[in-house]
Amino acid sequence: MTMVPAPVHEDLFEAVHGGDEDAVVRLLRSGAPAEATDEDGGTALYTAAVAGRAGIVRLLLAAGADPGRGSGEGGGELPLCGAACHGRTEVVRALLAAGAWPDEREEFGFTALAWAVRQGYADTVRVLLEYGADAGAPGPDGAVPLVAAARRGSVPVVRALLERGAPGCEEALAEARAWLGRDVEGFLREALEESYGVGVETVVRRIPEEGGVTLVVEVLRGGVPVAGREQQTGHAAIATLLEVASGERPPFDEVAGRALRCGDPSLDDWVEAAEALGRRGDEETFVAAAAWCGGGEPLRQAFGAEVLARLTASGSGRAGVFAARAVPVLRELAREVREADVVLAVVRALGAQGDASVLPDVLRHAVHPDARVRRGVAVAVTGLVPEGHREGVAALVALARDGDAGVRAAAVHALAVGQDDSPTVRGALAARLEDRSPDPLVAAEAARGLAVRRDVRAVPALEALLVSADPDGRAYAVALGALEHVRDGSLRRRLESALPRRRA
């Protein structure tokens, strides 16, 4: 008897590959099975999951596709693992909601969590843990997730695992420390040379993302990448996080040295070091940070100011005492420095004190040539400018006209939530609604400020934003929140009924 092979529903797979949800619906209604396979045994659900086609995944699941059915020759590939391996968080959530078992292992012993951790997808890790994935289940190499995340150098993944009490802290700390000072680029290059030969042509890319840098080394053939390895480089921040979790307290210089080696106050290696030291709330840390502020090395001054800011807002019993001693140090530093990173750190630290007496020292930097500093000034004085404080209001009004959109948004926000309700402030807010090419967030903050002050000019601006702004964006959220300040009930209901126009 001749066996007739099962039909391959090419049209369905074409629709899945193309992301054509309407076509998938038509084909399913016309009889295409939700569990259709291609000529290699791959399922439509697995194909959609790996491609990140969340809408199609939901359609196939609703039509009866089994979220736990294996795909490929021998059924060794699971849709949940395929989605997790590629960071398809929305797909992962849909599969878990449909009953996929989060700890099921596919061929070679990988679980979805093992894939997501080793690939550095923190959002996917969080969803898997939310649905009950075992935070201590070892991967095929025997490493528990926290150790694998430390090896990968992914700070966001380590944070996600620590939030769920993942085991393996001591081993993960040893792993992170082992990577400190290691030549990550050289390590990746050597791994590729083992497979493709010594001297193979490679290219290196450094991608800033998620508070750190991801290092990618690719093998080239004819100028085209044919293979690659990548690694995140947040090992210093991870070591600091794990030390805090383990209750270890390395010397100030050791922890601070990680920030200096990083040299970038925006990256996790710097931020986590400042946070860890600031939370200590002890005299030794205060003395060391103050001494760094008084030195002449800009990076040390910036880091010292960051630590003082956290010490004085740490919530410890000595925070107030530290603040009284820190403010004179910070004010002196504010009068002396000009380097952008140092000024920004000092401005933030002074603003964190919540004391209007520091306004002159902060406002002196409102005309700094670096937009980051000007924005930092606007943020630092938010809520600090008393009603009638002419210098503070004038500085914010000027910053609200700044050429940088981020500076304008921060300054307009500060004016909007501030105490002053003078014609000057209202005029400055209204002027931002008349900009030739208004930034949506600036316009939303200005409209909110006018709404708080019961100024009728807010109404048309809010209505326009609620219709035109991205409904998933910050500007829309600010405009929607401003409606609580519209006292006229019928007018507020009209604005609440304004629907955003979604564009393809």
TIVOMAR-931282 format. One line per 4 residues: number of its first residue (from 1); their letters; for each residue x, y, z of C-alpha. Coordinates in nm, 2 decimals. Each point is the difference from the previous one (the first is absolute). Last residue first. Layout:
<atoms>
NUM> A> X:Y:Z; ...
</atoms>
This chain:
<atoms>
504> ARRR> -0.06:5.24:0.97; -0.14:0.30:0.19; -0.20:-0.01:0.31; -0.22:0.30:0.06
500> PLAS> -0.04:0.03:0.37; -0.36:0.02:0.13; -0.14:0.31:0.17; -0.26:-0.13:0.24
496> ELRR> 0.20:0.12:0.30; 0.00:0.35:-0.15; -0.37:0.01:-0.02; -0.04:-0.14:0.35
492> RLSG> 0.23:0.28:0.13; -0.21:0.26:-0.18; -0.32:-0.13:0.15; 0.15:-0.01:0.35
488> DRVH> 0.16:0.35:0.00; 0.28:-0.04:0.25; 0.28:-0.09:-0.24; 0.28:-0.08:0.24
484> ELAG> -0.06:-0.38:-0.02; 0.04:0.03:-0.37; 0.38:0.06:0.04; 0.05:-0.38:0.04
480> LAVA> -0.11:-0.05:-0.36; 0.24:0.26:-0.13; 0.29:-0.14:0.20; -0.08:-0.36:-0.12
476> YARG> -0.03:0.12:-0.36; 0.34:0.18:0.02; 0.17:-0.31:0.15; -0.09:-0.23:-0.29
472> DPDA> -0.22:-0.30:-0.05; -0.29:0.21:-0.13; 0.24:0.17:-0.24; -0.13:0.36:-0.01
468> SVLL> -0.26:0.12:-0.26; -0.34:-0.03:0.16; 0.08:0.05:0.37; 0.26:0.26:-0.10
464> AELA> -0.25:0.21:-0.19; -0.25:-0.01:0.28; 0.26:0.09:0.26; 0.11:0.30:-0.21
460> PVAR> -0.36:0.11:-0.05; -0.06:-0.01:0.37; 0.32:0.15:0.15; -0.07:0.35:-0.13
456> VDRR> -0.29:0.01:0.25; 0.24:0.06:0.29; -0.11:-0.18:0.31; 0.35:0.02:0.15
452> VALG> 0.04:-0.38:0.00; -0.13:0.00:-0.35; 0.27:0.25:-0.11; 0.27:-0.22:0.15
448> RAAE> -0.15:-0.31:-0.17; -0.01:0.18:-0.33; 0.37:0.10:0.03; 0.10:-0.36:0.10
444> AAVL> -0.20:-0.14:-0.30; 0.16:0.26:-0.24; 0.35:-0.09:0.12; -0.08:-0.37:-0.04
440> PDPS> -0.15:0.04:-0.35; 0.30:0.22:-0.13; -0.15:0.30:-0.16; 0.09:0.08:-0.36
436> RDEL> -0.09:0.37:-0.04; -0.02:0.05:0.38; -0.34:0.14:0.11; -0.06:-0.25:0.28
432> RAAL> 0.34:0.09:0.14; -0.10:0.36:0.02; -0.29:-0.09:0.23; 0.23:-0.14:0.26
428> AGRV> 0.23:0.31:0.00; -0.31:0.22:0.01; -0.14:-0.18:0.30; 0.34:0.02:0.18
424> TPSD> 0.03:0.38:-0.07; -0.36:0.06:0.08; 0.07:-0.13:0.35; -0.11:-0.34:0.14
420> DQGV> 0.32:-0.10:0.17; -0.01:-0.32:0.21; 0.16:-0.23:-0.25; -0.15:-0.30:-0.17
416> ALAH> -0.03:0.16:-0.34; 0.32:0.21:0.03; 0.21:-0.30:0.08; -0.17:-0.20:-0.28
412> VAAA> 0.07:0.29:-0.24; 0.36:-0.01:0.10; 0.04:-0.38:-0.04; -0.18:0.00:-0.34
408> RVGA> 0.21:0.30:-0.12; 0.32:-0.17:0.10; -0.09:-0.32:-0.17; -0.10:0.19:-0.32
404> DGDR> 0.33:0.17:-0.02; 0.00:0.36:-0.15; -0.11:0.14:0.34; -0.31:0.21:0.02
400> ALAV> -0.12:-0.17:0.32; 0.35:0.05:0.13; -0.06:0.38:-0.01; -0.32:-0.03:0.19
396> LAAV> 0.17:-0.23:0.25; 0.28:0.25:0.06; -0.25:0.29:0.04; -0.21:-0.20:0.25
392> GERH> 0.30:-0.08:0.21; 0.14:0.35:0.00; -0.34:0.15:0.07; -0.10:-0.22:0.30
388> GEPV> -0.36:0.12:0.02; -0.13:-0.34:0.10; 0.28:-0.22:0.13; 0.22:-0.19:-0.25
384> LGTV> 0.08:-0.34:0.15; -0.26:-0.21:-0.16; 0.20:-0.06:-0.31; 0.34:0.16:0.07
380> AVAV> 0.21:-0.31:-0.07; -0.20:-0.10:-0.31; 0.06:0.34:-0.17; 0.36:0.00:0.10
376> GRRV> 0.05:-0.35:-0.13; -0.15:0.11:-0.33; 0.26:0.28:-0.02; 0.27:-0.25:0.09
372> RADP> -0.10:-0.25:-0.27; -0.02:0.28:-0.25; 0.37:0.08:0.04; 0.09:0.36:-0.05
368> HVAH> -0.10:0.10:0.36; -0.25:0.28:0.01; -0.20:-0.14:0.29; 0.32:-0.07:0.19
364> RLVD> -0.02:0.30:0.24; -0.35:-0.13:0.08; 0.12:-0.29:0.21; 0.22:0.21:0.24
360> PLVS> -0.26:0.28:0.02; -0.27:-0.27:0.08; 0.18:-0.16:0.29; -0.21:0.19:0.26
356> ADGQ> -0.31:-0.15:-0.15; 0.07:-0.33:0.18; -0.13:-0.33:-0.14; 0.35:-0.15:0.06
352> AGLA> -0.03:-0.20:-0.32; 0.04:0.32:-0.21; 0.35:0.04:0.15; 0.10:-0.35:-0.10
348> RVVA> -0.15:0.03:-0.35; 0.18:0.33:-0.06; 0.33:-0.15:0.13; -0.03:-0.31:-0.23
344> LVVD> -0.08:0.22:-0.30; 0.29:0.24:0.08; 0.24:-0.29:0.03; -0.11:-0.16:-0.33
340> AERV> 0.00:0.34:-0.18; 0.34:0.12:0.10; -0.04:0.35:0.13; 0.09:-0.02:0.37
336> ERAL> 0.06:0.26:0.27; -0.33:0.14:0.12; -0.18:-0.33:0.00; 0.29:-0.16:0.19
332> ERLV> -0.04:0.26:0.28; -0.37:-0.07:0.01; 0.06:-0.37:0.01; 0.24:0.02:0.30
328> PVAR> -0.23:0.24:0.18; -0.30:-0.23:-0.06; 0.17:-0.32:0.12; 0.04:0.09:0.37
324> AAFV> -0.37:0.09:0.06; -0.10:-0.28:-0.23; 0.21:-0.26:0.19; -0.18:0.09:0.32
320> GARG> -0.34:-0.03:-0.17; 0.09:-0.34:-0.15; 0.12:-0.13:0.33; -0.31:-0.20:0.09
316> SGSA> 0.01:-0.17:-0.34; -0.25:0.10:-0.27; 0.27:0.01:-0.26; -0.06:0.35:-0.12
312> TLRA> 0.31:0.16:0.14; 0.21:-0.31:-0.08; -0.14:-0.02:-0.35; 0.10:0.36:-0.09
308> LVEA> 0.33:-0.05:0.17; 0.07:-0.30:-0.22; -0.07:0.18:-0.32; 0.22:0.30:0.12
304> GFAQ> 0.29:-0.24:0.06; -0.05:-0.15:-0.34; 0.01:0.34:-0.17; 0.31:0.11:0.20
300> RLPE> 0.18:-0.32:-0.08; -0.07:0.04:-0.37; 0.12:0.36:0.01; 0.33:-0.06:0.18
296> GGGC> 0.08:0.30:0.22; -0.09:-0.13:0.34; -0.26:0.16:0.23; -0.28:-0.22:-0.13
292> WAAA> 0.21:-0.31:0.05; 0.06:0.10:0.36; -0.38:0.04:0.05; -0.06:-0.35:-0.14
288> AVFT> 0.27:-0.15:0.23; -0.13:0.18:0.31; -0.36:-0.10:-0.07; 0.09:-0.36:-0.07
284> EEDG> 0.18:-0.03:0.33; -0.27:0.17:0.19; -0.27:-0.25:-0.09; -0.32:0.01:-0.21
280> RRGL> 0.08:-0.32:-0.19; -0.27:0.08:-0.26; 0.21:0.26:-0.17; 0.28:-0.25:-0.05
276> AEAA> -0.23:-0.25:-0.18; -0.17:0.27:-0.20; 0.32:0.16:-0.12; 0.15:-0.34:-0.11
272> EVWD> -0.33:-0.09:-0.16; -0.01:0.32:-0.20; 0.36:-0.02:-0.13; 0.00:-0.36:-0.12
268> DLSP> -0.36:0.06:-0.12; 0.09:0.26:-0.25; -0.11:0.37:-0.01; 0.29:0.12:0.22
264> DGCR> 0.26:-0.12:-0.26; 0.36:-0.05:0.11; -0.04:-0.38:0.02; 0.34:-0.04:0.16
260> LARG> -0.10:0.28:0.23; -0.33:-0.16:0.10; 0.18:-0.33:0.07; 0.26:0.19:0.21
256> AVED> -0.29:0.12:0.23; -0.06:-0.35:0.12; 0.36:-0.07:0.07; 0.07:0.34:0.14
252> FPPR> -0.29:-0.02:0.25; 0.11:-0.33:0.14; -0.21:-0.31:-0.07; -0.32:-0.04:0.20
248> EGSA> -0.15:-0.34:-0.04; -0.37:-0.06:0.10; -0.05:-0.26:-0.27; -0.26:0.20:-0.19
244> VELL> 0.22:0.31:0.02; 0.30:-0.20:-0.13; -0.22:-0.13:-0.27; -0.10:0.34:-0.12
240> TAIA> 0.37:0.12:0.01; 0.12:-0.31:-0.20; -0.28:0.06:-0.25; 0.10:0.36:-0.05
236> AHGT> 0.36:-0.11:-0.06; -0.11:-0.28:-0.24; -0.21:0.23:-0.22; 0.17:-0.09:-0.32
232> QQER> -0.26:-0.17:-0.22; 0.14:-0.28:-0.22; -0.03:-0.08:-0.37; 0.12:-0.26:-0.23
228> GAVP> -0.02:0.00:-0.38; -0.04:-0.19:-0.33; -0.02:0.07:-0.37; 0.04:0.38:-0.01
224> VGGR> 0.06:0.12:-0.36; 0.33:0.17:-0.11; 0.09:-0.28:-0.22; -0.02:-0.23:0.30
220> LVEV> -0.02:0.18:0.33; -0.01:-0.15:0.35; -0.19:0.22:0.25; 0.09:0.13:0.34
216> VLTV> -0.28:0.17:0.20; 0.05:0.18:0.33; -0.31:0.12:0.18; 0.05:0.32:0.20
212> GGEE> -0.18:0.10:0.31; -0.31:0.17:0.14; -0.24:-0.21:-0.21; 0.17:0.06:-0.33
208> PIRR> 0.31:0.16:-0.15; 0.12:-0.23:-0.29; 0.37:-0.05:-0.05; 0.08:-0.17:-0.33
204> VVTE> 0.31:-0.19:-0.09; 0.08:-0.14:-0.35; 0.18:-0.32:-0.07; 0.23:-0.15:-0.27
200> VGVG> 0.13:-0.34:0.09; 0.35:0.01:0.14; -0.03:-0.33:0.18; -0.26:-0.23:-0.13
196> YSEE> -0.38:-0.01:-0.02; -0.11:-0.20:0.30; 0.28:0.06:0.25; 0.05:0.35:-0.16
192> LAER> -0.36:0.09:0.11; 0.07:-0.08:0.36; 0.33:0.19:-0.02; -0.18:0.31:-0.13
188> LFGE> -0.26:-0.02:0.28; 0.27:-0.02:0.27; 0.20:0.28:-0.16; -0.30:0.23:-0.01
184> VDRG> -0.08:-0.08:0.36; 0.36:0.08:0.12; -0.05:-0.08:0.37; 0.03:0.29:0.25
180> LWAR> -0.29:-0.14:0.21; -0.12:-0.33:-0.15; 0.11:-0.21:0.29; -0.18:0.24:0.23
176> AEAL> -0.33:-0.07:-0.18; 0.05:-0.38:0.03; 0.09:0.02:0.37; -0.31:0.21:0.05
172> AEEC> -0.21:-0.26:-0.19; 0.13:-0.28:0.23; -0.08:0.20:0.31; -0.35:0.10:-0.13
168> GPAG> -0.11:-0.35:-0.12; -0.37:0.02:0.08; -0.26:0.23:-0.17; -0.19:0.21:0.25
164> RELL> -0.25:0.12:-0.25; 0.13:0.36:-0.01; 0.35:-0.15:-0.02; -0.09:-0.16:-0.33
160> ARVV> -0.14:0.32:-0.16; 0.31:0.20:0.13; 0.23:-0.26:-0.15; -0.18:0.02:-0.33
156> PVSG> 0.02:0.38:0.00; 0.38:-0.02:0.07; 0.08:-0.23:-0.28; 0.37:-0.10:0.01
152> RRAA> -0.05:-0.34:-0.16; 0.20:-0.17:0.27; -0.22:0.18:0.27; -0.31:-0.11:-0.19
148> AVLP> 0.12:-0.36:-0.01; 0.08:0.01:0.37; -0.35:0.13:0.08; -0.17:-0.25:-0.23
144> VAGD> 0.16:-0.31:0.16; 0.31:-0.13:-0.18; 0.00:-0.38:-0.08; 0.10:0.05:-0.37
140> PGPA> -0.35:-0.13:-0.10; -0.16:0.27:0.21; -0.06:-0.02:0.37; -0.34:0.07:0.15
136> GADA> 0.03:0.25:0.28; -0.25:0.27:-0.12; -0.26:-0.27:-0.08; -0.25:0.15:-0.24
132> GYEL> -0.32:0.09:0.18; -0.19:0.22:-0.24; 0.15:0.32:0.14; 0.35:-0.16:-0.04
128> LVRV> -0.07:-0.05:-0.37; -0.12:0.36:-0.04; 0.30:0.14:0.18; 0.25:-0.21:-0.21
124> TDAY> -0.17:0.13:-0.32; 0.05:0.36:0.12; 0.36:-0.07:0.09; 0.11:-0.15:-0.33
120> GQRV> 0.37:-0.06:0.04; 0.04:-0.29:-0.24; 0.12:-0.24:0.27; -0.28:0.11:0.23
116> AWAL> -0.27:-0.04:-0.27; 0.13:-0.34:-0.11; 0.02:-0.14:0.35; -0.34:0.14:0.08
112> ATFG> -0.16:-0.17:-0.30; 0.15:-0.33:0.12; 0.30:-0.16:-0.17; 0.09:-0.36:0.03
108> FEER> 0.15:-0.09:-0.33; -0.35:-0.04:-0.16; -0.27:0.19:0.18; -0.05:0.03:0.38
104> EDPW> -0.34:0.09:0.15; 0.04:0.25:0.28; -0.25:0.26:-0.11; -0.28:-0.25:-0.08
100> AGAA> -0.20:0.15:-0.29; -0.36:0.05:0.11; -0.15:0.26:-0.23; 0.11:0.28:0.24
96> LLAR> 0.35:-0.14:-0.03; -0.02:0.01:-0.38; -0.13:0.36:-0.01; 0.26:0.12:0.25
92> VVET> 0.28:-0.15:-0.20; -0.14:0.15:-0.32; 0.01:0.35:0.16; 0.35:-0.06:0.12
88> RGHC> 0.15:-0.10:-0.33; 0.36:0.01:0.13; 0.14:-0.23:-0.27; 0.08:-0.29:0.22
84> AAGC> -0.32:0.06:0.20; -0.21:-0.05:-0.32; 0.17:-0.31:-0.10; -0.01:-0.14:0.35
80> LPLE> -0.38:0.06:0.02; -0.06:-0.15:-0.34; 0.19:-0.32:0.10; 0.26:-0.16:-0.22
76> GGGE> 0.07:-0.37:0.03; -0.30:-0.13:-0.20; 0.21:-0.28:-0.16; 0.06:0.21:-0.32
72> GSGR> -0.14:0.34:0.08; -0.25:0.12:0.25; -0.11:-0.11:0.34; -0.36:0.04:0.13
68> GPDA> -0.03:0.20:0.32; -0.22:0.29:-0.12; -0.24:-0.25:-0.17; -0.17:0.17:-0.29
64> GAAL> -0.37:0.01:0.03; -0.14:0.29:-0.20; 0.05:0.24:0.29; 0.36:-0.11:0.02
60> LLRV> 0.05:0.07:-0.37; -0.16:0.34:0.03; 0.21:0.09:0.30; 0.32:-0.10:-0.17
56> IGAR> -0.11:0.21:-0.30; -0.04:0.31:0.21; 0.33:-0.06:0.17; 0.20:-0.04:-0.32
52> GAVA> 0.34:0.00:0.17; 0.17:-0.19:-0.28; 0.10:-0.28:0.24; -0.36:-0.03:0.12
48> ATYL> -0.15:0.01:-0.35; 0.22:-0.28:-0.12; -0.07:-0.20:0.32; -0.37:0.04:-0.05
44> ATGG> 0.01:-0.10:-0.37; 0.17:-0.32:0.10; 0.34:-0.11:-0.14; 0.00:-0.36:-0.12
40> DEDT> 0.25:0.07:-0.28; -0.27:0.00:-0.27; -0.20:0.25:0.19; -0.24:-0.08:0.28
36> AEAP> -0.36:0.10:0.06; -0.12:0.01:0.36; -0.27:0.27:-0.06; -0.13:-0.21:-0.28
32> AGSR> -0.09:0.17:-0.33; -0.38:-0.04:-0.04; -0.13:0.32:-0.17; -0.04:0.17:0.33
28> LLRV> 0.37:-0.06:0.08; 0.09:0.14:-0.34; -0.21:0.31:0.04; 0.14:0.08:0.35
24> VADE> 0.36:-0.06:-0.12; -0.06:0.24:-0.29; -0.13:0.27:0.23; 0.30:-0.05:0.23
20> DGGH> 0.26:0.06:-0.28; 0.33:-0.02:0.19; 0.18:-0.09:-0.32; 0.15:-0.32:0.14
16> VAEF> -0.34:-0.10:0.14; -0.18:0.08:-0.32; 0.26:-0.20:-0.20; -0.04:-0.28:0.25
12> LDEH> -0.37:-0.01:-0.04; 0.02:0.01:-0.38; 0.25:-0.29:0.00; -0.24:-0.23:0.18
8> VPAP> 0.21:-0.31:-0.03; -0.23:-0.30:-0.06; 0.08:-0.31:0.20; 0.19:-0.25:-0.20
4> VMTM> -0.21:-0.28:-0.17; 0.13:-0.34:0.10; -0.01:-0.26:-0.28; -0.14:-0.34:0.10
</atoms>
